[in-house]
Amino acid sequence: MSGLRRAAEEYLSIRRAVGFKLARTEGLLLGFVTFAEADGATRVTTDLALRWATQPAQASPGWWSSRLSVVRCFARHLSAIDASTEVPPLDALPRVPGSTKRAVPYLYSPAEIVALMDAASSARFALTAATCRTVIGLLAVTGMRVSEALGLDNEDVAWERGVLVVRQSKFGRSREVPLHASSIDALHEYTRVRDEHFPSPRSQSFFVSWSGGRLSDTAMRGHFRRLVAVAGIPPTPPRCRPRLHDFRHGFAIATLEDWYRAGLDVQPRLPLLSTYLGHVDPASTYWYLSAKPELLASAAQRLERRMETPR
């Protein structure tokens, strides 16, 4: 085993120990190490990193940037123990005009959410239709991550208490997500349809594919792209394309808007929303303010009123 590969495995092990899952990062980093070994390299250099990151040549600059970012983080780790390591600078690749680190969230209107759920009926299989409709509804009313919803097992639905148990999610955190009675009813209806198709379960997964196995993230995203087209939801602006993750943004923003409209003090309530969403800290939740200018305006007005109040 080469020194670079050993260092990469140690680096991945350390990051996993503090909660990172690194599913995509591991593949990319080990791919870089394989490239370095084939090149005869024994240390990370900017030239080596750039030659690997800009493959394939026809890929988008954004993909190149993502690949280089993986190597940059690894190089920073290595530089602490090997002074010969070169950390690729942030401007090593040309900046793409108009690019951002985060995708612009698409904020669905209530009518669009209904349209997406109705569009599920166009699916080829009745079970696929029920699965897509229920997953979309669950994401919209809970703000769960897509991976959390698809990762639910039957035992994670506590029917009597009306909560979902999310186990070992991002950063290894687990939590309970309380549900409205109407959401529990919708989940009950889904299990009725699912169990009609598979009286003898082929999987412990709550949401299943047409074949009875756990519904994969890739399959759900493929279904969703089709539903967006059937529902006639256009990207606005063009670079803001509807995504499954945007239901999470919509839930967080709607909650914050409700608090501001009610005249409530948002700051002490933010940890509650952070806990519900499974964020590490409220700072992660506050990012949702930037997704809608009206929220920033509400926050600013609240701050001005506080500053004007005599103490």
NUTIBA-715291 format. One record per residue (C-alpha): x, y, z. Coordinates in steps of 0.02 Angstrom, whole numbers, padded with zeros to 5 digits, always signed. Each point is the difference from the previous one (the first is absolute). Example, Ala and Ser with C-alpha at 12.3 -4.5 7.8 and 13.67 -1.06 7.14 Angstrom:
<nodes>
+00615-00225+00390/+00069+00172-00033/
</nodes>
This chain:
<nodes>
+00000+00000+00000/+00071+00169-00050/+00026+00140+00124/-00134+00107-00084/-00129-00139+00007/+00038-00034+00183/-00015+00186+00038/-00164+00010-00096/-00076-00145+00097/+00055+00076+00165/-00074+00167-00053/-00167-00081-00045/+00000-00096+00164/+00027+00159+00101/-00140+00093-00089/-00121-00146+00022/+00042-00003+00186/-00072+00175+00017/-00160-00041-00094/+00033+00024-00187/-00066-00140-00113/+00109+00044-00150/-00091-00114-00123/+00051+00102-00152/+00160+00072+00073/+00077-00172+00029/-00022-00051-00181/+00072+00162-00065/+00148+00004+00118/+00049-00180-00031/-00018+00035-00186/+00124+00142+00020/+00119-00112+00096/-00009-00131-00139/+00039+00137-00127/+00147+00061+00105/+00070-00176+00018/-00011-00029-00188/+00092+00165-00023/+00136-00055+00120/-00039+00144+00119/+00041-00016+00185/-00072+00167+00056/-00144+00116-00044/+00044+00145-00114/-00110+00132-00080/+00045-00061-00174/-00044-00180+00043/-00165+00053+00079/-00049+00107-00150/+00042-00134-00127/-00112-00123+00093/-00140+00123+00042/-00023+00057-00181/-00044-00173-00060/-00099-00037-00102/+00035+00149-00112/-00183+00013-00053/-00065+00011+00179/-00071+00161+00070/+00111+00125+00093/-00110-00029+00152/+00045-00185+00000/+00184+00042-00018/-00016+00118+00149/-00083-00136+00105/+00139-00123-00039/+00135+00127+00040/-00086+00044+00164/+00016-00181+00058/+00187+00001-00034/+00021+00172+00079/-00076-00058+00165/+00110-00154-00001/+00154+00106-00039/-00037+00116+00146/-00003-00151+00114/+00162-00066-00073/+00090+00168+00008/-00003-00009+00190/+00110-00156-00003/+00092+00021-00166/+00068+00173-00038/+00031-00048-00182/-00187-00015-00032/-00072+00135-00112/-00177+00059+00038/-00087+00052-00164/-00050+00184+00016/-00183+00048-00004/+00025+00089-00167/+00090-00147-00082/-00148-00022-00117/-00083+00146-00091/-00160+00057+00083/-00158-00036-00097/-00098+00164-00025/-00161-00002+00099/+00045-00160+00093/-00040-00020+00185/+00053-00126+00130/-00181-00044+00038/-00140-00033-00122/-00140+00129+00000/-00148-00085+00087/-00164-00015-00092/-00139+00050+00120/-00155-00100-00045/-00171+00079+00019/-00136-00106+00084/-00082-00021-00171/+00163-00066-00074/+00020-00127+00140/-00177-00063-00034/+00038-00005-00187/+00155-00106+00030/-00095-00121+00111/-00141-00012-00129/+00128-00029-00138/+00054-00159+00090/-00159-00084-00063/+00079-00002-00174/+00130-00128+00058/-00001-00168-00088/-00022-00099+00161/-00130+00038+00134/+00126-00033+00138/+00124+00122-00079/-00138+00130-00007/-00042-00025+00184/+00183+00004+00051/+00039+00161-00094/-00157+00087+00061/+00033-00047+00181/+00186+00042-00002/-00033+00173-00075/-00137+00034+00126/+00111-00056+00145/+00145+00109-00056/-00114+00151-00019/-00077-00012+00174/+00155-00052+00099/+00151+00077-00088/+00090-00167+00014/+00151-00037-00108/-00038-00114-00147/+00125-00127+00065/-00087+00001+00169/-00171-00037-00074/+00065-00139-00113/+00103-00071+00143/-00152-00029+00111/-00036-00179+00051/-00170-00063+00055/+00054+00002+00181/+00044+00185-00014/-00183+00049-00012/-00067+00013+00178/-00185-00003-00041/-00065+00017+00178/+00108+00152+00039/-00018+00078-00173/+00187+00022-00031/+00133-00057-00122/+00167-00058+00069/+00143+00060-00110/+00154-00105+00041/+00182+00043-00032/-00032+00139-00124/+00125+00135-00049/+00148+00011+00121/-00063-00159+00083/-00144+00090+00087/-00169-00079+00039/-00163+00087+00043/-00188-00018+00007/-00113+00094-00121/-00179+00026+00064/-00139-00009-00130/-00172+00075-00020/-00145-00124+00008/-00034+00027-00185/+00178-00052-00040/-00020-00158+00103/-00159-00038-00099/+00095+00023-00164/+00136-00120+00058/-00133-00127+00052/-00076+00011-00174/+00170-00027-00079/+00032-00157+00104/-00170-00067-00056/+00047+00019-00184/+00177-00064+00028/-00057-00154+00097/-00129-00042-00132/+00141-00014-00126/+00119-00090+00119/-00094-00097+00136/+00165-00083+00042/+00126+00143+00018/+00158-00012-00103/+00081+00142+00097/-00010+00084+00170/-00003+00166-00090/-00155+00106+00025/+00005+00072-00176/+00027-00131-00134/+00029-00006-00187/-00115-00088-00123/+00100-00159+00029/-00019+00006+00189/+00178+00051+00047/+00053+00162+00082/-00031+00148-00114/+00169+00074-00047/+00043+00184-00002/+00044-00012-00185/-00168-00079-00044/-00098+00129+00101/+00090+00144-00083/-00036-00077-00170/-00185-00013+00043/+00001+00179+00063/+00073+00071-00161/-00142-00082-00095/-00130+00066+00121/+00068+00178-00017/-00024-00013-00188/-00176-00074+00016/-00050+00135+00126/+00067+00134-00118/+00111+00085+00130/+00130+00107-00089/+00170+00050+00071/-00005+00183+00052/+00129+00072-00029/+00075-00128-00121/+00140-00051+00120/-00126-00029+00141/-00065-00173-00042/-00126-00087+00114/+00082-00130+00112/-00061-00120+00133/+00112+00086+00128/-00095+00163-00028/-00148-00065+00100/+00117+00013+00151/+00035+00182-00042/-00186+00034-00021/-00043-00077+00168/+00133+00100+00093/-00048+00163-00085/-00186-00025+00030/+00034-00031+00185/+00107+00156+00016/-00129+00104-00094/-00139-00060+00115/+00103+00050+00152/+00039+00172-00068/-00182+00032-00051/-00058-00050+00174/+00120+00127+00075/+00095-00135+00093/+00181+00016+00054/+00085-00113-00127/+00173-00008+00079/-00042-00110+00152/-00110-00112-00110/+00134-00032-00130/+00082-00142+00098/-00170-00089-00001/-00009+00009-00190/+00183-00052-00012/-00033-00153+00107/-00155-00045-00100/+00096+00013-00165/+00150-00094+00068/+00122+00144-00019/+00160+00004+00101/-00031+00178+00059/-00119+00148-00032/+00128+00082-00114/-00038-00133-00130/-00186+00038+00014/+00024+00187-00016/+00068-00026-00176/-00180-00024-00057/-00029+00185+00031/+00105+00039-00154/-00112-00105-00111/-00143+00125+00010/+00027+00190+00009/-00162+00022+00098/+00073-00099+00144/+00155+00108+00005/-00110+00154+00000/-00104-00068+00145/+00158-00038+00098/+00068+00174-00034/-00163+00083+00054/-00002-00101+00160/+00180+00054+00037/-00042+00184-00032/-00147-00008+00120/+00112-00075+00133/+00129+00134-00022/-00132+00138+00012/-00076-00070+00159/+00063+00096+00155/+00095-00108+00121/
</nodes>
